[in-house]
């Protein structure tokens, strides 16, 4: 009985994340192509998708590596780009407090942008479901599988893909697809626009720290708007 319920929740997670994976495919292909063109080789390029498992960080690593950046700069830049996952884990942690450490480690690996979006929503809808973490396992694993296939495709056929296709459009499209569902509310739209403005203004900050500045601005504004609403009530 429990196995059946676990499977149902797992495959629901797989199903829920699929719409957000459409731009992930060209994104993964781009990384595979860039990795080969940068001289990293097929093995290292593929291992990056398994070990780092974060598209934007992998691209940042590759670009910095090929430009001759030092190891501290590369590591710190990748860490900064991936720092948004601290926010994801802080939100998700409240739903996983009763899980064993083994489960937390596994789920932390699969906690990507897309998995966070769909599974957080499911967690809110199932506050008393002790098996809800299987949804995150399903959504995260599905994205992981598609990402690996996309990377392999980029590695294999990268040399024959015309540059005129300009597949780089998939990078911002991937993240736009994550927030578009939340743009129906005015306060969400205001926070997104504010973060975007800060990202543009501080784009030239070193080590891609504009990402942190933009995120902090959005978080502070969101806190202010939420606090104002609660105060009014």
C-alpha positions as CSV (number, residue, x, y, z in Angstrom):
1,X,0.0,0.0,0.0
2,X,2.7,2.5,1.0
3,X,4.8,1.5,-2.0
4,X,1.8,2.3,-4.3
5,X,1.3,5.7,-2.6
6,X,5.0,6.5,-2.8
7,X,5.1,5.7,-6.5
8,X,2.0,7.8,-7.1
9,X,3.6,10.8,-5.4
10,X,6.9,10.3,-7.2
11,X,5.4,10.1,-10.6
12,X,3.2,13.1,-9.8
13,X,6.4,15.0,-9.2
14,X,7.8,13.8,-12.5
15,X,4.6,15.0,-14.3
16,X,4.4,18.4,-12.6
17,X,7.9,19.4,-13.6
18,X,7.7,18.4,-17.2
19,X,6.3,21.7,-18.5
20,X,9.3,23.5,-17.0
21,X,11.8,21.2,-18.8
22,X,11.1,22.5,-22.3
23,X,13.8,25.2,-22.2
24,X,16.1,22.9,-20.2
25,X,16.8,20.7,-23.2
26,X,18.4,23.4,-25.4
27,X,20.1,24.8,-22.3
28,X,21.8,21.4,-21.6
29,X,22.7,21.1,-25.3
30,X,24.3,24.5,-25.1
31,X,26.5,23.5,-22.2
32,X,27.6,20.3,-23.9
33,X,28.6,22.3,-27.0
34,X,30.3,25.0,-25.0
35,X,32.2,22.4,-22.9
36,X,33.6,20.7,-26.0
37,X,34.4,24.0,-27.7
38,X,36.2,25.2,-24.6
39,X,38.5,22.2,-24.6
40,X,37.2,20.6,-21.4
41,X,36.7,17.3,-23.2
42,X,33.7,15.0,-23.2
43,X,34.4,13.3,-19.9
44,X,34.9,16.5,-17.9
45,X,32.0,18.2,-19.5
46,X,29.7,15.3,-18.7
47,X,31.0,14.9,-15.1
48,X,30.3,18.6,-14.5
49,X,26.6,17.9,-15.2
50,X,26.6,15.1,-12.7
51,X,28.7,16.7,-10.0
52,X,27.8,20.4,-10.2
53,X,24.3,19.8,-11.7
54,X,23.5,23.5,-12.1
55,X,23.4,24.9,-15.6
56,X,24.2,28.6,-14.9
57,X,27.1,27.6,-12.6
58,X,28.5,25.1,-15.1
59,X,28.4,27.8,-17.9
60,X,30.1,30.3,-15.5
61,X,32.8,27.7,-14.6
62,X,33.5,27.0,-18.3
63,X,33.7,30.6,-19.3
64,X,36.0,31.5,-16.4
65,X,38.1,28.5,-17.0
66,X,38.7,29.2,-20.7
67,X,39.4,32.9,-19.9
68,X,42.3,31.9,-17.6
69,X,40.7,32.8,-14.3
70,X,42.4,31.6,-11.1
71,X,40.9,28.7,-9.1
72,X,39.7,30.9,-6.2
73,X,37.9,33.2,-8.7
74,X,36.2,30.3,-10.4
75,X,35.2,28.6,-7.2
76,X,33.8,31.8,-5.6
77,X,32.0,32.7,-8.7
78,X,30.3,29.3,-9.0
79,X,29.4,29.5,-5.3
80,X,27.8,33.0,-5.7
81,X,25.8,31.9,-8.8
82,X,24.5,28.9,-6.8
83,X,23.9,30.9,-3.6
84,X,20.1,31.1,-4.4
85,X,19.9,27.5,-3.3
86,X,20.4,28.6,0.2
87,X,17.0,30.4,-0.1
88,X,15.5,27.3,-1.6
89,X,16.8,25.0,1.2
90,X,15.6,27.4,3.8
91,X,12.1,27.3,2.5
92,X,12.0,23.5,1.9
93,X,13.6,22.6,5.2
94,X,10.5,23.3,7.2
95,X,8.7,20.5,5.3
96,X,11.5,18.0,5.8
97,X,12.4,18.3,9.5
98,X,11.3,14.7,10.3
99,X,13.3,13.1,7.5
100,X,16.5,11.2,8.2
101,X,19.8,12.8,7.2
102,X,20.2,10.3,4.3
103,X,17.0,11.6,2.7
104,X,18.0,15.2,3.3
105,X,21.3,14.7,1.5
106,X,19.6,13.0,-1.5
107,X,16.9,15.6,-1.8
108,X,19.4,18.5,-1.4
109,X,21.2,17.2,-4.5
110,X,18.0,17.2,-6.5
111,X,16.8,20.6,-5.3
112,X,17.0,22.6,-8.5
113,X,15.1,25.7,-9.6
114,X,12.3,23.8,-11.4
115,X,12.0,21.1,-8.7
116,X,11.7,23.8,-6.0
117,X,8.9,25.6,-7.9
118,X,6.6,22.6,-8.3
119,X,7.4,20.7,-5.1
120,X,7.1,23.7,-2.8
121,X,3.6,24.2,-4.2
122,X,2.8,20.5,-3.6
123,X,4.2,20.7,-0.1
124,X,1.9,23.6,0.7
125,X,-1.1,21.7,-0.6
126,X,-0.1,18.5,1.5
127,X,0.9,19.9,4.9
128,X,0.1,16.6,6.7
129,X,1.4,14.1,4.1
130,X,4.5,12.4,5.5
131,X,5.4,11.0,2.1
132,X,5.4,14.3,0.3
133,X,9.1,14.3,-0.1
134,X,8.7,11.7,-2.9
135,X,7.3,14.5,-5.0
136,X,10.6,16.4,-4.7
137,X,12.5,13.2,-5.5
138,X,10.4,12.7,-8.6
139,X,10.6,16.3,-9.9
140,X,14.3,16.5,-9.2
141,X,15.2,13.2,-10.7
142,X,13.2,13.9,-13.8
143,X,15.1,17.2,-14.4
144,X,18.5,15.4,-13.6
145,X,17.7,12.7,-16.2
146,X,16.8,15.2,-18.9
147,X,19.8,17.4,-18.1
148,X,22.2,14.5,-18.5
149,X,20.6,13.5,-21.8
150,X,20.8,17.1,-23.0
151,X,24.4,17.4,-22.0
152,X,25.3,14.2,-23.8
153,X,23.4,15.4,-26.9
154,X,25.4,18.6,-26.9
155,X,28.6,16.7,-26.5
156,X,27.9,14.3,-29.4
157,X,26.3,16.6,-32.0
158,X,27.8,19.9,-30.8
159,X,30.1,20.2,-33.8
160,X,27.3,20.0,-36.4
161,X,24.9,22.4,-34.8
162,X,24.9,25.7,-36.8
163,X,25.9,28.7,-34.7
164,X,23.1,30.6,-36.5
165,X,20.6,28.8,-34.3
166,X,21.8,30.9,-31.4
167,X,20.7,28.3,-28.7
168,X,21.9,30.7,-26.0
169,X,18.4,32.1,-25.8
170,X,17.4,29.1,-23.7
171,X,19.4,30.2,-20.7
172,X,17.3,33.2,-19.8
173,X,14.2,31.5,-21.1
174,X,14.7,28.7,-18.5
175,X,14.5,31.1,-15.6
176,X,11.7,33.2,-17.1
177,X,9.6,30.0,-17.3
178,X,10.0,29.6,-13.6
179,X,8.6,32.9,-12.5
180,X,6.0,33.6,-15.2
181,X,3.3,31.6,-13.2
182,X,3.7,34.0,-10.3
183,X,3.3,37.2,-12.4
184,X,-0.5,37.2,-12.0
185,X,-0.2,39.0,-8.7
186,X,0.8,42.7,-8.6
187,X,3.1,42.4,-5.6
188,X,4.9,39.5,-7.3
189,X,5.3,41.5,-10.5
190,X,6.7,44.5,-8.5
191,X,9.3,42.3,-6.8
192,X,10.4,40.7,-10.1
193,X,10.7,44.0,-11.8
194,X,12.7,45.5,-8.9
195,X,15.1,42.5,-8.9
196,X,15.5,42.9,-12.6
197,X,16.3,46.6,-12.3
198,X,18.9,46.0,-9.6
199,X,20.5,43.2,-11.7
200,X,20.9,45.6,-14.7
201,X,22.2,48.4,-12.6
202,X,24.8,46.3,-10.7
203,X,25.6,43.9,-13.6
204,X,29.3,45.0,-13.8
205,X,30.0,44.0,-10.2
206,X,32.9,41.5,-9.9
207,X,32.4,37.8,-9.4
208,X,28.7,38.1,-10.6
209,X,27.7,39.5,-7.2
210,X,25.0,41.4,-9.0
211,X,22.9,38.2,-8.6
212,X,23.2,38.5,-4.8
213,X,22.4,42.2,-4.9
214,X,19.3,41.7,-7.1
215,X,18.1,38.8,-5.0
216,X,18.6,40.7,-1.7
217,X,16.7,43.7,-3.1
218,X,13.8,41.5,-4.2
219,X,13.7,39.7,-0.8
220,X,13.7,42.9,1.2
221,X,10.9,44.4,-0.9
222,X,8.9,41.2,-0.6
223,X,9.4,41.2,3.1
224,X,8.3,44.9,3.2
225,X,5.2,44.2,1.1
226,X,4.2,41.1,3.2
227,X,4.8,43.0,6.5
228,X,2.6,45.8,5.3
229,X,-0.2,43.4,4.4
230,X,0.0,41.7,7.8
231,X,0.0,45.1,9.6
232,X,-3.0,46.2,7.7
233,X,-4.9,43.1,8.6
